[in-house]
Amino acid sequence: MKKNIVNLAENLMAKSEVVTLASVNEDGFPRICAMANVKSEGIKTIWMATGTHSKKTAHFLKNPKASVCTYSGGDSLTLVGNISVISDKEIKHDLWQDWFIEHFPKGEDDPEYCVLKFEAKEATIYIDEIFETVSV
């Protein structure tokens, strides 16, 4: 059963254009943002783009603990894990999307452009009325 529900969760994530991302702020409170799901690798690794000087980037540099969630038609997936702030030029180039130019006018080399790499440790899945929490 676990393998099947994980496959369903991977399909849910692959179809999710937007996810919510939670960081922990300087006062220890969760801070949730809607983010574009730039790329997902199953449910283990989720990639997002943001600003180098954003609040969430500052949070993750101090505390890499994070949560990502997606929802569609009654099905949901909540992941907990860690975020890395990535500024590697090759990775940024590989993940660049044309619409990013609205946020990063200097393009792929914009110093404000960075990538967040979320790596899940645990998944709580609710799909087709089946509820399961699994290690990732």
Disulfide bonds with the S-S distance in Angstrom:
none
